[in-house]
Structures are given as structure tokens and as C-alpha cells.
């Protein structure tokens, strides 16, 4: 898992990833901040393919834009 | 909106909030980091009530635990 995280840390356009877990739902996931929507979509394609090769399917992804001015007031961790 | 953000910034147990928007879905939301699950649930109750008073209903919320060691490798913004 550490090696996977070190690999993800090098992905183009990734600012940060928080790794999340939901024991109740038996799901693992993440919250990612990317420099652009295009970088996020490229990462998703790569990551889904990588997980598919080890038998992990059914990945769900949603994309959101960030309201930076409002986020800064609430200490949102943006670059 | 600025006043709302300044109020939210003072909420007990809130580490940060990123304000999110999805134009395609006509939805607004946020990603929050709290010091504890209890603080997150208390915030949700207060926030849902506040939004309900101005006619905003149908709030969706999900909770996730954070894998801190993995997140730190990918620059996850944890305290």
C-alpha cells in the first residue's frame, strides 16, 4: 500500500489525495484535489485500469469544481 | 455567503471545509474534515436545520474515516 501511495503521489496534476475508508460499506476511496479537470479524468482512466487488472471493479467517481474564495475562509487546503 | 463561511469557520471541531459546486447537477456541497465523527454529526444536524429554515432540503451526507499514514504519503492535508 505504501508503494501504491508513493506512485500516486507522482501522478501528473495531483495536488493531494486523502485516503478514505467506510467500514460499514466495505468500501475504500479517496478525495483528490487536481490542478485541472483534465488531469483528474486522466488519472481516473489510469487508476480504473490499474485496479481492474487486480480484479477491483465498480469504481465510482464524481467530479466537483471548487469555490476557492469561500473555501479559503474555512481554511480549505488549496494551493 | 462570506458571512456564512465566517460562521462555519468557527464551528466546533471543524478543521477545514472545501466548498464544492457541480453546475451540471445544479448542486452545491462541501468536503469537510472534522476532528471527530461526533463533531461531524453535530455539525450536520445544525447545518441541515439552518438550511431547512431557508427552504433548502434534500441534503445528502456521507461519512468517511481517514487513513492518515497513506494520506500523508500523497500530501493529504491533515492536521
Backbone of each chain as nested JSON, in Angstrom:
{
  "chains": [
    {"id": "A", "residues": [
      {"number": 1, "name": "UNK", "atoms": {"N": [0.829, -1.207, 0.0], "CA": [0.0, 0.0, 0.0], "C": [0.866, 1.261, 0.0]}},
      {"number": 2, "name": "UNK", "atoms": {"N": [1.996, 1.177, 0.695], "CA": [2.88, 2.34, 0.713], "C": [3.429, 2.624, -0.691]}},
      {"number": 3, "name": "UNK", "atoms": {"N": [3.791, 1.563, -1.385], "CA": [4.311, 1.739, -2.747], "C": [3.248, 2.339, -3.656]}},
      {"number": 4, "name": "UNK", "atoms": {"N": [2.021, 1.91, -3.491], "CA": [0.942, 2.476, -4.301], "C": [0.8, 3.972, -4.003]}},
      {"number": 5, "name": "UNK", "atoms": {"N": [0.837, 4.336, -2.741], "CA": [0.712, 5.753, -2.383], "C": [1.871, 6.567, -2.951]}},
      {"number": 6, "name": "UNK", "atoms": {"N": [3.064, 5.99, -2.9], "CA": [4.227, 6.72, -3.435], "C": [4.099, 6.907, -4.941]}},
      {"number": 7, "name": "UNK", "atoms": {"N": [3.504, 5.92, -5.604], "CA": [3.269, 6.052, -7.041], "C": [2.218, 7.127, -7.327]}},
      {"number": 8, "name": "UNK", "atoms": {"N": [1.129, 7.084, -6.581], "CA": [0.054, 8.06, -6.788], "C": [0.569, 9.483, -6.546]}},
      {"number": 9, "name": "UNK", "atoms": {"N": [1.437, 9.627, -5.559], "CA": [1.958, 10.964, -5.241], "C": [2.681, 11.601, -6.422]}},
      {"number": 10, "name": "UNK", "atoms": {"N": [3.135, 10.757, -7.367], "CA": [3.878, 11.26, -8.523], "C": [2.979, 11.548, -9.726]}},
      {"number": 11, "name": "UNK", "atoms": {"N": [1.692, 11.307, -9.618], "CA": [0.825, 11.448, -10.792], "C": [0.73, 12.911, -11.238]}},
      {"number": 12, "name": "UNK", "atoms": {"N": [0.714, 13.118, -12.559], "CA": [0.671, 14.49, -13.085], "C": [-0.602, 15.216, -12.645]}},
      {"number": 13, "name": "UNK", "atoms": {"N": [-0.415, 16.415, -12.153], "CA": [-1.556, 17.256, -11.833], "C": [-2.209, 16.985, -10.495]}},
      {"number": 14, "name": "UNK", "atoms": {"N": [-1.721, 15.985, -9.765], "CA": [-2.304, 15.71, -8.447], "C": [-1.719, 16.659, -7.406]}},
      {"number": 15, "name": "UNK", "atoms": {"N": [-2.603, 17.398, -6.743], "CA": [-2.157, 18.262, -5.65], "C": [-2.069, 17.445, -4.372]}},
      {"number": 16, "name": "UNK", "atoms": {"N": [-3.135, 16.753, -4.033], "CA": [-3.111, 15.859, -2.872], "C": [-4.232, 14.833, -2.978]}},
      {"number": 17, "name": "UNK", "atoms": {"N": [-4.077, 13.762, -2.211], "CA": [-5.133, 12.759, -2.048], "C": [-5.265, 12.421, -0.576]}},
      {"number": 18, "name": "UNK", "atoms": {"N": [-6.504, 12.403, -0.093], "CA": [-6.807, 11.862, 1.227], "C": [-7.437, 10.487, 1.014]}},
      {"number": 19, "name": "UNK", "atoms": {"N": [-6.896, 9.5, 1.696], "CA": [-7.405, 8.129, 1.572], "C": [-8.533, 7.93, 2.563]}},
      {"number": 20, "name": "UNK", "atoms": {"N": [-9.661, 7.439, 2.081], "CA": [-10.828, 7.284, 2.95], "C": [-11.271, 5.829, 3.021]}},
      {"number": 21, "name": "UNK", "atoms": {"N": [-11.99, 5.526, 4.109], "CA": [-12.461, 4.178, 4.34], "C": [-13.863, 4.236, 4.946]}},
      {"number": 22, "name": "UNK", "atoms": {"N": [-14.701, 3.32, 4.557], "CA": [-16.011, 3.19, 5.179], "C": [-16.183, 1.726, 5.553]}},
      {"number": 23, "name": "UNK", "atoms": {"N": [-15.94, 1.426, 6.82], "CA": [-16.032, 0.031, 7.262], "C": [-17.447, -0.488, 7.084]}},
      {"number": 24, "name": "UNK", "atoms": {"N": [-18.436, 0.37, 7.356], "CA": [-19.831, -0.073, 7.275], "C": [-20.187, -0.496, 5.855]}},
      {"number": 25, "name": "UNK", "atoms": {"N": [-19.646, 0.206, 4.888], "CA": [-19.988, -0.099, 3.499], "C": [-18.945, -0.99, 2.832]}},
      {"number": 26, "name": "UNK", "atoms": {"N": [-17.905, -1.36, 3.551], "CA": [-16.832, -2.172, 2.992], "C": [-16.269, -1.513, 1.725]}},
      {"number": 27, "name": "UNK", "atoms": {"N": [-16.039, -0.214, 1.801], "CA": [-15.538, 0.493, 0.639], "C": [-14.3, 1.303, 1.026]}},
      {"number": 28, "name": "UNK", "atoms": {"N": [-13.409, 1.435, 0.087], "CA": [-12.277, 2.329, 0.246], "C": [-12.352, 3.361, -0.873]}},
      {"number": 29, "name": "UNK", "atoms": {"N": [-11.798, 4.512, -0.625], "CA": [-11.868, 5.551, -1.647], "C": [-10.891, 6.668, -1.362]}},
      {"number": 30, "name": "UNK", "atoms": {"N": [-11.169, 7.791, -1.951], "CA": [-10.28, 8.913, -1.753], "C": [-10.931, 10.209, -2.168]}},
      {"number": 31, "name": "UNK", "atoms": {"N": [-10.428, 11.277, -1.587], "CA": [-10.768, 12.63, -2.018], "C": [-9.498, 13.2, -2.615]}},
      {"number": 32, "name": "UNK", "atoms": {"N": [-9.61, 13.641, -3.862], "CA": [-8.435, 14.102, -4.599], "C": [-8.6, 15.573, -4.972]}},
      {"number": 33, "name": "UNK", "atoms": {"N": [-7.528, 16.306, -4.899], "CA": [-7.507, 17.645, -5.487], "C": [-6.52, 17.634, -6.648]}},
      {"number": 34, "name": "UNK", "atoms": {"N": [-7.039, 17.968, -7.835], "CA": [-6.202, 18.034, -9.036], "C": [-6.089, 19.471, -9.527]}},
      {"number": 35, "name": "UNK", "atoms": {"N": [-5.065, 19.704, -10.308], "CA": [-4.857, 21.04, -10.869], "C": [-5.898, 21.373, -11.93]}},
      {"number": 36, "name": "UNK", "atoms": {"N": [-6.487, 20.337, -12.532], "CA": [-7.463, 20.58, -13.595], "C": [-8.402, 19.39, -13.715]}},
      {"number": 37, "name": "UNK", "atoms": {"N": [-9.533, 19.629, -14.318], "CA": [-10.477, 18.54, -14.588], "C": [-9.86, 17.514, -15.532]}},
      {"number": 38, "name": "UNK", "atoms": {"N": [-9.104, 17.978, -16.518], "CA": [-8.481, 17.055, -17.464], "C": [-7.514, 16.117, -16.745]}},
      {"number": 39, "name": "UNK", "atoms": {"N": [-6.748, 16.65, -15.81], "CA": [-5.809, 15.812, -15.061], "C": [-6.561, 14.796, -14.215]}},
      {"number": 40, "name": "UNK", "atoms": {"N": [-7.685, 15.212, -13.65], "CA": [-8.487, 14.296, -12.834], "C": [-9.043, 13.162, -13.689]}},
      {"number": 41, "name": "UNK", "atoms": {"N": [-9.52, 13.494, -14.858], "CA": [-10.099, 12.456, -15.723], "C": [-9.016, 11.501, -16.23]}},
      {"number": 42, "name": "UNK", "atoms": {"N": [-7.859, 12.018, -16.534], "CA": [-6.76, 11.159, -16.984], "C": [-6.347, 10.205, -15.871]}},
      {"number": 43, "name": "UNK", "atoms": {"N": [-6.303, 10.733, -14.638], "CA": [-5.958, 9.881, -13.505], "C": [-6.994, 8.78, -13.323]}},
      {"number": 44, "name": "UNK", "atoms": {"N": [-8.247, 9.149, -13.425], "CA": [-9.31, 8.156, -13.235], "C": [-9.198, 7.015, -14.239]}},
      {"number": 45, "name": "UNK", "atoms": {"N": [-8.934, 7.36, -15.485], "CA": [-8.788, 6.31, -16.503], "C": [-7.653, 5.355, -16.139]}},
      {"number": 46, "name": "UNK", "atoms": {"N": [-6.513, 5.938, -15.764], "CA": [-5.339, 5.122, -15.418], "C": [-5.627, 4.256, -14.191]}},
      {"number": 47, "name": "UNK", "atoms": {"N": [-6.24, 4.858, -13.177], "CA": [-6.445, 4.175, -11.9], "C": [-7.474, 3.048, -12.052]}},
      {"number": 48, "name": "UNK", "atoms": {"N": [-8.54, 3.315, -12.805], "CA": [-9.557, 2.285, -13.015], "C": [-8.966, 1.092, -13.759]}},
      {"number": 49, "name": "UNK", "atoms": {"N": [-8.103, 1.383, -14.726], "CA": [-7.473, 0.292, -15.476], "C": [-6.541, -0.516, -14.566]}},
      {"number": 50, "name": "UNK", "atoms": {"N": [-5.778, 0.188, -13.739], "CA": [-4.849, -0.483, -12.827], "C": [-5.599, -1.371, -11.839]}},
      {"number": 51, "name": "UNK", "atoms": {"N": [-6.688, -0.836, -11.266], "CA": [-7.454, -1.637, -10.309], "C": [-8.151, -2.804, -11.006]}},
      {"number": 52, "name": "UNK", "atoms": {"N": [-8.597, -2.566, -12.236], "CA": [-9.251, -3.638, -12.982], "C": [-8.324, -4.827, -13.202]}},
      {"number": 53, "name": "UNK", "atoms": {"N": [-7.041, -4.543, -13.372], "CA": [-6.074, -5.624, -13.609], "C": [-5.922, -6.524, -12.396]}},
      {"number": 54, "name": "UNK", "atoms": {"N": [-6.236, -6.006, -11.197], "CA": [-6.163, -6.849, -9.999], "C": [-7.562, -7.241, -9.521]}},
      {"number": 55, "name": "UNK", "atoms": {"N": [-8.556, -7.065, -10.394], "CA": [-9.876, -7.583, -10.092], "C": [-10.798, -6.631, -9.346]}},
      {"number": 56, "name": "UNK", "atoms": {"N": [-10.376, -5.397, -9.168], "CA": [-11.225, -4.412, -8.481], "C": [-12.036, -3.656, -9.522]}},
      {"number": 57, "name": "UNK", "atoms": {"N": [-13.349, -3.82, -9.462], "CA": [-14.22, -3.131, -10.416], "C": [-15.294, -2.358, -9.651]}},
      {"number": 58, "name": "UNK", "atoms": {"N": [-16.158, -1.706, -10.391], "CA": [-17.25, -0.974, -9.747], "C": [-16.816, 0.326, -9.097]}},
      {"number": 59, "name": "UNK", "atoms": {"N": [-15.761, 0.931, -9.63], "CA": [-15.296, 2.213, -9.092], "C": [-16.33, 3.295, -9.39]}},
      {"number": 60, "name": "UNK", "atoms": {"N": [-16.588, 4.106, -8.395], "CA": [-17.48, 5.252, -8.586], "C": [-16.661, 6.532, -8.49]}},
      {"number": 61, "name": "UNK", "atoms": {"N": [-16.967, 7.464, -9.365], "CA": [-16.248, 8.735, -9.326], "C": [-17.22, 9.867, -9.6]}},
      {"number": 62, "name": "UNK", "atoms": {"N": [-17.056, 10.964, -8.901], "CA": [-17.791, 12.183, -9.222], "C": [-16.788, 13.334, -9.208]}},
      {"number": 63, "name": "UNK", "atoms": {"N": [-17.082, 14.339, -9.993], "CA": [-16.199, 15.496, -10.105], "C": [-16.901, 16.734, -9.569]}},
      {"number": 64, "name": "UNK", "atoms": {"N": [-16.155, 17.56, -8.902], "CA": [-16.693, 18.796, -8.374], "C": [-15.728, 19.938, -8.664]}},
      {"number": 65, "name": "UNK", "atoms": {"N": [-16.269, 21.09, -8.962], "CA": [-15.465, 22.311, -9.01], "C": [-15.351, 22.873, -7.592]}},
      {"number": 66, "name": "UNK", "atoms": {"N": [-14.35, 23.681, -7.381], "CA": [-14.087, 24.246, -6.056], "C": [-14.375, 25.747, -6.081]}},
      {"number": 67, "name": "UNK", "atoms": {"N": [-15.088, 26.194, -5.057], "CA": [-15.271, 27.631, -4.853], "C": [-14.124, 28.093, -3.958]}},
      {"number": 68, "name": "UNK", "atoms": {"N": [-13.101, 28.642, -4.584], "CA": [-11.872, 28.96, -3.845], "C": [-12.068, 30.091, -2.831]}},
      {"number": 69, "name": "UNK", "atoms": {"N": [-12.726, 31.19, -3.176], "CA": [-12.863, 32.271, -2.179], "C": [-13.582, 31.818, -0.908]}},
      {"number": 70, "name": "UNK", "atoms": {"N": [-14.67, 31.067, -1.081], "CA": [-15.391, 30.59, 0.099], "C": [-14.535, 29.582, 0.874]}},
      {"number": 71, "name": "UNK", "atoms": {"N": [-13.833, 28.729, 0.132], "CA": [-13.031, 27.695, 0.785], "C": [-11.9, 28.296, 1.613]}},
      {"number": 72, "name": "UNK", "atoms": {"N": [-11.337, 29.376, 1.142], "CA": [-10.228, 29.969, 1.895], "C": [-10.684, 30.48, 3.251]}},
      {"number": 73, "name": "UNK", "atoms": {"N": [-11.94, 30.955, 3.32], "CA": [-12.457, 31.468, 4.592], "C": [-12.584, 30.344, 5.612]}},
      {"number": 74, "name": "UNK", "atoms": {"N": [-12.846, 29.138, 5.137], "CA": [-12.998, 27.996, 6.044], "C": [-11.741, 27.118, 6.06]}},
      {"number": 75, "name": "UNK", "atoms": {"N": [-10.599, 27.742, 5.8], "CA": [-9.291, 27.07, 5.898], "C": [-9.139, 25.906, 4.919]}},
      {"number": 76, "name": "UNK", "atoms": {"N": [-9.887, 25.947, 3.817], "CA": [-9.789, 24.874, 2.823], "C": [-8.377, 24.773, 2.275]}},
      {"number": 77, "name": "UNK", "atoms": {"N": [-7.824, 23.555, 2.238], "CA": [-6.411, 23.366, 1.862], "C": [-6.22, 23.372, 0.352]}},
      {"number": 78, "name": "UNK", "atoms": {"N": [-6.232, 24.578, -0.227], "CA": [-5.981, 24.755, -1.656], "C": [-4.579, 25.304, -1.845]}},
      {"number": 79, "name": "UNK", "atoms": {"N": [-3.986, 25.091, -3.005], "CA": [-2.628, 25.609, -3.244], "C": [-2.602, 27.141, -3.22]}}
    ]},
    {"id": "B", "residues": [
      {"number": 1, "name": "UNK", "atoms": {"N": [-22.835, 35.131, 1.561], "CA": [-22.07, 33.876, 1.513], "C": [-20.785, 33.986, 2.332]}},
      {"number": 2, "name": "UNK", "atoms": {"N": [-20.172, 35.17, 2.294], "CA": [-18.964, 35.341, 3.086], "C": [-19.262, 35.197, 4.584]}},
      {"number": 3, "name": "UNK", "atoms": {"N": [-20.387, 35.799, 5.006], "CA": [-20.764, 35.71, 6.424], "C": [-21.026, 34.256, 6.824]}},
      {"number": 4, "name": "UNK", "atoms": {"N": [-21.647, 33.498, 5.926], "CA": [-21.895, 32.086, 6.224], "C": [-20.574, 31.34, 6.385]}},
      {"number": 5, "name": "UNK", "atoms": {"N": [-19.641, 31.609, 5.503], "CA": [-18.338, 30.935, 5.599], "C": [-17.621, 31.315, 6.893]}},
      {"number": 6, "name": "UNK", "atoms": {"N": [-17.719, 32.579, 7.266], "CA": [-17.058, 33.004, 8.507], "C": [-17.693, 32.338, 9.718]}},
      {"number": 7, "name": "UNK", "atoms": {"N": [-18.993, 32.111, 9.644], "CA": [-19.677, 31.396, 10.729], "C": [-19.243, 29.937, 10.772]}},
      {"number": 8, "name": "UNK", "atoms": {"N": [-19.215, 29.306, 9.614], "CA": [-18.832, 27.892, 9.556], "C": [-17.398, 27.697, 10.056]}},
      {"number": 9, "name": "UNK", "atoms": {"N": [-16.55, 28.657, 9.762], "CA": [-15.144, 28.544, 10.181], "C": [-15.01, 28.453, 11.697]}},
      {"number": 10, "name": "UNK", "atoms": {"N": [-16.03, 28.931, 12.415], "CA": [-15.978, 28.922, 13.882], "C": [-16.594, 27.667, 14.491]}},
      {"number": 11, "name": "UNK", "atoms": {"N": [-17.127, 26.766, 13.674], "CA": [-17.85, 25.625, 14.238], "C": [-16.909, 24.701, 15.01]}},
      {"number": 12, "name": "UNK", "atoms": {"N": [-17.399, 24.163, 16.137], "CA": [-16.557, 23.289, 16.965], "C": [-16.099, 22.05, 16.211]}},
      {"number": 13, "name": "UNK", "atoms": {"N": [-14.834, 21.768, 16.281], "CA": [-14.308, 20.535, 15.715], "C": [-14.046, 20.564, 14.226]}},
      {"number": 14, "name": "UNK", "atoms": {"N": [-14.367, 21.679, 13.563], "CA": [-14.111, 21.741, 12.12], "C": [-12.641, 22.089, 11.866]}},
      {"number": 15, "name": "UNK", "atoms": {"N": [-11.963, 21.217, 11.139], "CA": [-10.584, 21.513, 10.746], "C": [-10.602, 22.391, 9.504]}},
      {"number": 16, "name": "UNK", "atoms": {"N": [-11.315, 21.966, 8.459], "CA": [-11.463, 22.783, 7.262], "C": [-12.664, 22.334, 6.454]}},
      {"number": 17, "name": "UNK", "atoms": {"N": [-13.092, 23.224, 5.584], "CA": [-14.142, 22.89, 4.613], "C": [-13.723, 23.417, 3.247]}},
      {"number": 18, "name": "UNK", "atoms": {"N": [-13.858, 22.555, 2.245], "CA": [-13.728, 22.995, 0.852], "C": [-15.132, 23.071, 0.267]}},
      {"number": 19, "name": "UNK", "atoms": {"N": [-15.457, 24.211, -0.309], "CA": [-16.786, 24.415, -0.902], "C": [-16.765, 23.902, -2.337]}},
      {"number": 20, "name": "UNK", "atoms": {"N": [-17.74, 23.057, -2.665], "CA": [-17.765, 22.45, -3.995], "C": [-19.047, 22.82, -4.742]}},
      {"number": 21, "name": "UNK", "atoms": {"N": [-18.951, 22.721, -6.054], "CA": [-20.075, 23.067, -6.92], "C": [-20.121, 22.084, -8.089]}},
      {"number": 22, "name": "UNK", "atoms": {"N": [-21.31, 21.717, -8.471], "CA": [-21.486, 20.918, -9.677], "C": [-22.542, 21.608, -10.524]}},
      {"number": 23, "name": "UNK", "atoms": {"N": [-22.096, 22.369, -11.507], "CA": [-23.029, 23.114, -12.353], "C": [-23.958, 22.159, -13.093]}},
      {"number": 24, "name": "UNK", "atoms": {"N": [-23.401, 21.024, -13.541], "CA": [-24.204, 20.084, -14.323], "C": [-25.368, 19.548, -13.503]}},
      {"number": 25, "name": "UNK", "atoms": {"N": [-25.132, 19.328, -12.22], "CA": [-26.178, 18.759, -11.373], "C": [-26.939, 19.828, -10.589]}},
      {"number": 26, "name": "UNK", "atoms": {"N": [-26.57, 21.08, -10.755], "CA": [-27.196, 22.176, -10.002], "C": [-27.146, 21.894, -8.504]}},
      {"number": 27, "name": "UNK", "atoms": {"N": [-25.983, 21.487, -8.055], "CA": [-25.826, 21.171, -6.645], "C": [-24.615, 21.904, -6.079]}},
      {"number": 28, "name": "UNK", "atoms": {"N": [-24.719, 22.258, -4.814], "CA": [-23.581, 22.801, -4.087], "C": [-23.313, 21.886, -2.902]}},
      {"number": 29, "name": "UNK", "atoms": {"N": [-22.084, 21.862, -2.453], "CA": [-21.764, 20.979, -1.346], "C": [-20.432, 21.338, -0.732]}},
      {"number": 30, "name": "UNK", "atoms": {"N": [-19.88, 20.374, -0.045], "CA": [-18.604, 20.623, 0.596], "C": [-17.936, 19.345, 1.014]}},
      {"number": 31, "name": "UNK", "atoms": {"N": [-16.641, 19.422, 1.132], "CA": [-15.849, 18.357, 1.731], "C": [-15.308, 18.93, 3.035]}},
      {"number": 32, "name": "UNK", "atoms": {"N": [-15.606, 18.236, 4.116], "CA": [-15.261, 18.729, 5.446], "C": [-14.298, 17.76, 6.124]}},
      {"number": 33, "name": "UNK", "atoms": {"N": [-13.355, 18.312, 6.836], "CA": [-12.548, 17.499, 7.742], "C": [-12.856, 17.943, 9.165]}},
      {"number": 34, "name": "UNK", "atoms": {"N": [-13.306, 16.978, 9.983], "CA": [-13.619, 17.246, 11.388], "C": [-12.653, 16.496, 12.288]}},
      {"number": 35, "name": "UNK", "atoms": {"N": [-12.565, 16.969, 13.518], "CA": [-11.692, 16.315, 14.488], "C": [-12.257, 14.968, 14.928]}},
      {"number": 36, "name": "UNK", "atoms": {"N": [-13.558, 14.783, 14.8], "CA": [-14.184, 13.533, 15.245], "C": [-15.486, 13.314, 14.488]}},
      {"number": 37, "name": "UNK", "atoms": {"N": [-15.92, 12.073, 14.49], "CA": [-17.211, 11.746, 13.888], "C": [-18.339, 12.467, 14.624]}},
      {"number": 38, "name": "UNK", "atoms": {"N": [-18.242, 12.535, 15.958], "CA": [-19.285, 13.196, 16.737], "C": [-19.404, 14.671, 16.342]}},
      {"number": 39, "name": "UNK", "atoms": {"N": [-18.287, 15.329, 16.137], "CA": [-18.322, 16.738, 15.735], "C": [-18.946, 16.872, 14.353]}},
      {"number": 40, "name": "UNK", "atoms": {"N": [-18.651, 15.937, 13.471], "CA": [-19.221, 15.984, 12.119], "C": [-20.732, 15.809, 12.167]}},
      {"number": 41, "name": "UNK", "atoms": {"N": [-21.195, 14.886, 12.984], "CA": [-22.638, 14.638, 13.065], "C": [-23.356, 15.821, 13.703]}},
      {"number": 42, "name": "UNK", "atoms": {"N": [-22.748, 16.423, 14.701], "CA": [-23.366, 17.595, 15.335], "C": [-23.449, 18.744, 14.333]}},
      {"number": 43, "name": "UNK", "atoms": {"N": [-22.413, 18.925, 13.556], "CA": [-22.431, 19.974, 12.529], "C": [-23.536, 19.7, 11.509]}},
      {"number": 44, "name": "UNK", "atoms": {"N": [-23.651, 18.47, 11.089], "CA": [-24.67, 18.139, 10.09], "C": [-26.075, 18.464, 10.593]}},
      {"number": 45, "name": "UNK", "atoms": {"N": [-26.346, 18.114, 11.85], "CA": [-27.672, 18.427, 12.41], "C": [-27.927, 19.931, 12.39]}},
      {"number": 46, "name": "UNK", "atoms": {"N": [-26.942, 20.702, 12.828], "CA": [-27.112, 22.156, 12.884], "C": [-27.271, 22.731, 11.478]}},
      {"number": 47, "name": "UNK", "atoms": {"N": [-26.439, 22.258, 10.558], "CA": [-26.418, 22.825, 9.202], "C": [-27.714, 22.482, 8.453]}},
      {"number": 48, "name": "UNK", "atoms": {"N": [-28.185, 21.243, 8.618], "CA": [-29.423, 20.846, 7.94], "C": [-30.6, 21.666, 8.462]}},
      {"number": 49, "name": "UNK", "atoms": {"N": [-30.599, 21.926, 9.755], "CA": [-31.679, 22.735, 10.333], "C": [-31.607, 24.167, 9.8]}},
      {"number": 50, "name": "UNK", "atoms": {"N": [-30.414, 24.699, 9.753], "CA": [-30.24, 26.081, 9.264], "C": [-30.673, 26.2, 7.81]}},
      {"number": 51, "name": "UNK", "atoms": {"N": [-30.282, 25.247, 6.992], "CA": [-30.672, 25.304, 5.58], "C": [-32.17, 25.08, 5.422]}},
      {"number": 52, "name": "UNK", "atoms": {"N": [-32.729, 24.216, 6.268], "CA": [-34.165, 23.964, 6.201], "C": [-34.975, 25.228, 6.456]}},
      {"number": 53, "name": "UNK", "atoms": {"N": [-34.465, 26.079, 7.322], "CA": [-35.186, 27.311, 7.647], "C": [-35.268, 28.264, 6.464]}},
      {"number": 54, "name": "UNK", "atoms": {"N": [-34.326, 28.122, 5.512], "CA": [-34.389, 28.975, 4.313], "C": [-34.873, 28.165, 3.103]}},
      {"number": 55, "name": "UNK", "atoms": {"N": [-35.459, 27.002, 3.372], "CA": [-36.115, 26.273, 2.295], "C": [-35.234, 25.31, 1.527]}},
      {"number": 56, "name": "UNK", "atoms": {"N": [-34.008, 25.103, 2.006], "CA": [-33.111, 24.156, 1.332], "C": [-33.255, 22.798, 2.002]}},
      {"number": 57, "name": "UNK", "atoms": {"N": [-33.73, 21.814, 1.24], "CA": [-33.905, 20.471, 1.795], "C": [-33.19, 19.468, 0.885]}},
      {"number": 58, "name": "UNK", "atoms": {"N": [-33.281, 18.205, 1.252], "CA": [-32.67, 17.168, 0.421], "C": [-31.165, 17.113, 0.535]}},
      {"number": 59, "name": "UNK", "atoms": {"N": [-30.64, 17.515, 1.678], "CA": [-29.191, 17.448, 1.881], "C": [-28.753, 15.987, 1.947]}},
      {"number": 60, "name": "UNK", "atoms": {"N": [-27.662, 15.691, 1.286], "CA": [-27.091, 14.351, 1.353], "C": [-25.76, 14.429, 2.084]}},
      {"number": 61, "name": "UNK", "atoms": {"N": [-25.521, 13.459, 2.922], "CA": [-24.257, 13.435, 3.658], "C": [-23.752, 12.006, 3.746]}},
      {"number": 62, "name": "UNK", "atoms": {"N": [-22.462, 11.845, 3.617], "CA": [-21.845, 10.558, 3.898], "C": [-20.61, 10.824, 4.746]}},
      {"number": 63, "name": "UNK", "atoms": {"N": [-20.258, 9.839, 5.552], "CA": [-19.12, 9.972, 6.452], "C": [-18.039, 8.979, 6.048]}},
      {"number": 64, "name": "UNK", "atoms": {"N": [-16.818, 9.407, 6.164], "CA": [-15.696, 8.535, 5.867], "C": [-14.632, 8.69, 6.941]}},
      {"number": 65, "name": "UNK", "atoms": {"N": [-13.998, 7.589, 7.27], "CA": [-12.797, 7.65, 8.096], "C": [-11.604, 7.918, 7.188]}},
      {"number": 66, "name": "UNK", "atoms": {"N": [-10.534, 8.419, 7.776], "CA": [-9.342, 8.776, 7.011], "C": [-8.209, 7.815, 7.363]}},
      {"number": 67, "name": "UNK", "atoms": {"N": [-7.533, 7.339, 6.33], "CA": [-6.309, 6.556, 6.527], "C": [-5.155, 7.551, 6.522]}},
      {"number": 68, "name": "UNK", "atoms": {"N": [-4.72, 7.926, 7.717], "CA": [-3.738, 9.011, 7.822], "C": [-2.36, 8.639, 7.265]}},
      {"number": 69, "name": "UNK", "atoms": {"N": [-1.833, 7.454, 7.576], "CA": [-0.491, 7.146, 7.049], "C": [-0.443, 7.171, 5.521]}},
      {"number": 70, "name": "UNK", "atoms": {"N": [-1.442, 6.573, 4.879], "CA": [-1.456, 6.595, 3.411], "C": [-1.653, 8.028, 2.894]}},
      {"number": 71, "name": "UNK", "atoms": {"N": [-2.513, 8.774, 3.564], "CA": [-2.803, 10.145, 3.12], "C": [-1.573, 11.041, 3.199]}},
      {"number": 72, "name": "UNK", "atoms": {"N": [-0.752, 10.825, 4.195], "CA": [0.432, 11.688, 4.336], "C": [1.395, 11.487, 3.171]}},
      {"number": 73, "name": "UNK", "atoms": {"N": [1.455, 10.265, 2.659], "CA": [2.356, 9.991, 1.526], "C": [1.913, 10.746, 0.277]}},
      {"number": 74, "name": "UNK", "atoms": {"N": [0.605, 10.969, 0.154], "CA": [0.084, 11.669, -1.02], "C": [-0.265, 13.135, -0.684]}},
      {"number": 75, "name": "UNK", "atoms": {"N": [0.432, 13.673, 0.301], "CA": [0.312, 15.098, 0.661], "C": [-1.079, 15.472, 1.162]}},
      {"number": 76, "name": "UNK", "atoms": {"N": [-1.819, 14.515, 1.688], "CA": [-3.16, 14.803, 2.208], "C": [-3.103, 15.84, 3.322]}},
      {"number": 77, "name": "UNK", "atoms": {"N": [-3.943, 16.853, 3.248], "CA": [-3.885, 17.989, 4.195], "C": [-4.578, 17.658, 5.506]}},
      {"number": 78, "name": "UNK", "atoms": {"N": [-3.886, 16.88, 6.343], "CA": [-4.388, 16.54, 7.675], "C": [-3.618, 17.352, 8.695]}},
      {"number": 79, "name": "UNK", "atoms": {"N": [-4.219, 17.569, 9.863], "CA": [-3.519, 18.355, 10.909], "C": [-2.259, 17.631, 11.39]}}
    ]}
  ]
}
